[in-house]
Amino acid sequence: MSRLDELIQELCPDGVPNCSLSDVAEYSKLRTDAELVDDTSYVGVDNLLPNKQGKRNSEYVPTEGRLTAFVCGDVLIGNIRPYLKKIWLATHDGGTNGDVLVIHIKDRNKVQPEYLYYVLSSDAFFLYDMQYAKGAKMPRGNKDAIMDYKFSVPPLEVQSEIVRILDNFTELTAELTAELTAELTAELTARKKQYEHYRNKLFSFNVLNCATVGNSLNNIVVMPLGEVGIFTRGSGLQKKDFTQTGVGCIHYGQIYTHYGTYANRTKTFVSQEFAKKARKAKHGDLIIATTSENDEDVCKAVAWLGDEDIAISSDACFYTHSLEPKYVAYYFQTEQFQKQKRGFITGTKVRRVNTSDLAKIKIPVPSIEEQRRIVSILDKFDMLTTSISEGLPKEIELRRKQYEYYRNQLLSFPDNKATA
């Protein structure tokens, strides 16, 4: 039998009374002058961190007026958008504004601050808070409903043991998450280096070093991109033209923030009317961002594998060709391509490559069967690195759910009709 079980059996064998938050706590009635706080002691809703991560120092500190005061041991909850789960157990005195609720315990001989914090930082509380929140675009917690929130209040000795267990579990979870992040990050870095090595090796036909365009080596010919296909500049598509549904579109900025090597669905859409006037890419075209603020992102490209034609923005172009689509997309990621691209970059603050210069960049053109073989190999590497990238947040979320489950178990007690 655990120490917690022993305490429960000894101190509350018949169950634990439930109470409303208002029975044991109240909103702070204390006030303080703005001139008495600084960036460490002022807590606004903006410097409370989401997902129960505490707070950071405030970038804004009021210089006049009266503030709601809090003291060490109070629980502060962001009251705007409760789903952000902003909460902090005060470790010092300070002041806040009306967008932050200060929960002050009436009698600490009845409820420990750490225990109340664990109760109010549970997903169950935030679901309750959102259930009674008011407002659509910017929901706010209902202060009256929050004070009606019910939870179990065991004896102080039991609360202390629960807090001890959860503190240890919190620390262990943090350590495991950090260790997991480090391991998976190292694994991802290694796989990416391996991926880049093989990608460059697969495209290193030694034919790019040939002095004359058109020379062949083992039936592989090097050609300028302009002789293999046609570059078409996108049209004046702006973010304000996006619609909820309609014809798919790709804005140049999305190429290096949202898309990978290829795509068959778009993130955004434009109206049918707008699409009629726009320049559109077809299945198999390569969509290229010709402008960026840094050299790395210039000429990032995504192969369009969707069935529908899609609108393309200005500061991007699409490349229509007869090659295997993903073969060209993978080639744009190689060092062989990057070396050639760097010689054509112009501009200072905004970096760009013109389509006329893109057309001069050389590409090895093996048989279509060889192109597909290369794509098949690189797809496997791409899938491996993607699975590792996606695996990290999934593992962390699993740890979080496990932690939440155990916390809920520790804060749940046998039914008792008695109230505090």
N, C-alpha and C positions, 0 to 999 in steps of 0.2 A: 504494500500500500504506500502511495506517495505521501509526502509531507502535506500536500494540498488536500488529499483525500482524508488524511487524519484530522486536519483542522476543520474541514467541513463536518465530519462525523462528530467531532467534539463540540464545535461551537454553533452549528446550525443543522442538527440532524433531521429536523422537521421541514427543512427547506429554507429559502432565502426570500425575504420580503422584497416586493417591487415598489418602486416609487417613481414619481414624475420628476423631471429635472428641476422643476420649480420647488419641489420639497427640500432639495438639498443645496440649490444654487440660485443665483439671481444675476441679472445684468448689472455690471459695475455702475455704481452711483457716484464714484469718485471722479473728480475733475482735476486737471493740471494745466498750467500755462504753457503755451507753445514754446516760449523762450527757454523752458527748462529741459526740452528734449533735443537730441541730436540724431545723427544718421543711424546710430546703434540702438537708441531707445525709442525712436518713433517707428511705429509699425502701421503702414497703410496696406490696403488690400493688394497693391501692386508689388510690394516686397514680401508678401506671403507667397510661398512657393506652392505650386500645384502638387497633387498626389501625395499630400502629407509629408512634404519634404522640409517643413519648418519655415524659416525666413532667411532673408539676406539683408544687409544694410540698405537703408532707404536712400534712393537718389534724390528724393524730394523731401524736404523738412519744412513744415510751416513755421513762420516767424512771428505770427500774432494770433490771438484768439485763445479760446479754451478748448481743451481736448478731453476725451474720455481717458481716464487714467486706469492703468492696470498694474498689478503687483505680482511679484514672483509667485508662481503657482496657479495663476489664472489661466484659463484656456481661451485662446483667441481664435475665432473662426471667421473666415472671409464670407461675407453675406451676399456677395454678388456672384452669380453663377455657381451655386452650391456644388454642381457636378465637377468643378475643378478640385474639390476636396482640399481646400486651403485651411490648415489648422496648425497651431503652434502652442506648446506648453511654455508659458513665460518663464524664463530663467533669470529675469531681472525686472525691475520696475520701469514704467515708461508711459507713453501716451499714444492714442490712436484716434481715428475718425469714425464717423457714423457708418461707414461701409464694413467695419469690422466689429463683430460681437465679442464682448468681453464677458466670459462666464466666470463668476466669482463664487467660490464655495462659501456657504453660510457658516458651516461648522466643520473644521478639518478633523475634529474628533469623531466625525461620522463618515466622512468621505475623504479619501486621499486624493490630492491633485493628480498624481500619476495614474491612479485608477480611473478617475473621471476622464482623463485624456484618452486612455485606451478605449473607453466606452464611446466617446464622441468622435474618435478617429476611425471607427469601424465603418465598413461599407454599409452596414445596416442603418447607421445613423444618417449617412449622406443620402441614401435612397429615401429615407423618411423625410429628410429636409427638402429634397427635390419634389417629393409628392405634394407637399404643401406650399411650395414656392409660388410666388406671384410674378406675372410678367412673362412675355414670350421671348423677345429678342435678348433681354438681359434680365433673367429671372433673379428674384431676391428671396432669401429665406423668410418665412413667416415667423416673426419673433414669438408670437403667442403659441403657435404650434410647436416650435422648438422647445419651449418650456414645458410642454405637455408630453415630451418624449419620455417613455418609460423604460426602466432598466432595473436590474437586480442590484441590491446593495447589501453585500455580505458583511460580516464583522471586519473590523480593521485588520486583524491578523490574517484573515483570508485575502483581503485586498492586497496586503503587502506581499503575500506569497504569489498571487497572480501577477502582480507587477514585476516581481523578481523573475518569474518564468518568462514573461513577455519581453522584459529587458534583455535577458540572455538570448531569447529566440530572435529578437530584433538584431542584436549584435551578430549572431551566427548567420542570419540571413544576409546581412550586409557583407560579411566576410565571404560567404559562398558566392554571392552575386559578383563581388569584386574579382574573386578567383576565377569564376566562370567567364567573366568578361575578358580578363587577361588571357586566359587559355584560348578562348574562341577567337579573340582578336589576333593573337599570335598565329593561330591555325589559318585564319583568313588571310593574313599577310603572306604567309608561306605559300598558300594555294594561289594567291594572286600573282606572286612572283613566278611560280611554276607555270601558271597559265600564260603569263606574258612571254616567258621563255619559249614555250612551245608554239605560241601564236607567231612570234617573230621567226622561229625556226621553220615553221611550216610555209611561211611566205618568203623565206630566204632562198630563192632559186638561183642565186648568183647571177641572175640575168639582169638585175637592175644596174649592175656594174658595166654592162655592155655599152660600148661607146655609141653604137648606132641603134636607134629605135627600130624595132622590127626584127632584130636578131633573135634567134631561137636557141634554146638549150634543152635537150631532151623533150622536144615538142612543146616547149613553153615559150611563148612569145611575149615580149614586153611592148606595151602600147601606151600612148598618152590617153588619159581618161577621155579627152575630147574626141578621140578617134573610135572609142568603144561605145560612147553614148552621148547624150545631149543634156546640158545643164539649163534649167529654166528657173528664173528668179520667181520668188513668191510675190503675192500682191499685198495691198495695204490692209491686212488684217490686224486689228488691234484688240486688246482685252475687252474693251467696251462693246465689241461686236459679238461676244460670247452669248449663247442662249442655252437654256436648260436641255433642249433636245434639238434635233435637226440634222444637218449634214456635219460629219466629223471634221475637225480641223486640228492643226498643230501649229502652235505659236513657237517661234524660234527659241525663246527662253525655256520652254518645256523640254527641249531636246537634251539639255544638260542638267535639268533638275528632276525630270519625271521619267523619261524613257531610257531604255537600255539599248541593246543591240538591234532589236526588232520589236515590232508591235502589230497587233491586228485590231486593236480598239483605241480610240482616241479619248483623251481626258476631257476635252471640251468640244463644243459644237457651235455652228453658226446657222442662221436661218436659211431656208431654201432660196429666198430672194437674194441674200448676200452671196450664197454659193454660186449662183448663176454667173456672177461677175468675177468671181475669184479664179485664180489659177489653181488647178487641182492636180495632185499626184495620184497615180494609179498603182494597182497591185504590183509589187516588185520594185517600185522606185525607191531610191535612197534619198531621204530628207536630211539636209545638211544645214547646221547653224553657221552662217558665214560671218557672224559678228559676236563678239564677247568682250568682257573687260579683262580677260587674261588669255594668254596664248594657248593654254591647255584646252580650254573649251571651244576655241575657234575650230570649226570644221568637225565638231562632234556630229555624229550621224546615226540615224535609225532607219532600218529597212522597213518599209510599209508592206505588210503581208495581209492586210484586210481586203475584203472583196469590194468595198465601195471606194469611189474616188473621194479624196479629202482635200479641203482647202489648206493652203500653206501661206504663212505670213511673210511679209517683207523681212529683210535681214536673215532670210533662209532661202534655200533653193532646193529643187529636187532634180535628181539625176536619173534619167531614163536610159536603160541599157539592156543588153541581152545576156548578161552574166547571171550566175546564181546570186539572188539578192543578198543573202546573208554572207556570201563570200566577200562581196564588196564592202558590206558593213564591217566585217571583221578586219578587212584590210585597212580601213580608215583608223583602226585602233593600233596598228603596228608601228614600230619605230621606223620602219622603212618609209611609211607614209608621212610620219611626223617630221622626219628629217627634211623631206621635200617641201612640206607645208610651211615650215619655219622661214624658208627663203622668200615666201610670197606674202608674209604678214605685213600689213601696213597700219598706220595710225599710231597715236600715242595713248590717250586715255581709253579710246574705243579701238579695239583691235579687229581687223577684218581681213578676209581673203576674197578677192573678186573671182567670179565664175570663169573669167577668161584665163586667170592664173591656175585655177583648179583644173582646167582642161589640159594644162601642160604637165600635170603630175603623172608619173608613169606607174603602171600596174602590171604585174605578171599575169598573163592570161593562159593558164593551162586548159586542158580539155574540160568539158562540163562535168565529166565523171570525176576528175581530180578535184575540181572545185567542190563538188558535193562531198567527197571523202574528207577534205579539209574541214568543211562546215560540220560534218558529223563528229569529228574529233573535238573541235572547239566548242560545240554544243554541250558535250559532256563536261568539259572544264567549266563552262559557263554555269551549267546546272549545279555543279559541285560548289562553286564559290557563292552562288545565290542561296543554296540551301544552308550554308554556314552563316551567311549574312542574316537570313530570316530566322535561323535557329537561335541566335543570341536573344533577341527580344522575346521569343516564345519561351525559352528556358527561364528568363527573368520573370515573365508573367506567371509561369508555373510556380516559381518560388513565392511570388506575391500571393497567389491563390492559396497555396499551402499555408502560408503565414496567416492569412485571413481566416482560414478554416479553424486553425488551432486557437486563434484569438477568440473567435465566436464560441468555440467549445469551452474555453476557460471562463468566458463571461456569461455562460448559460448555467442555470441552476434548476433543481427540481421545483416544480410549481408550488407556490405557497400563497394562499389567499390573503395573507397578512400584508399590510403596507407599512412602509417606513414611517 
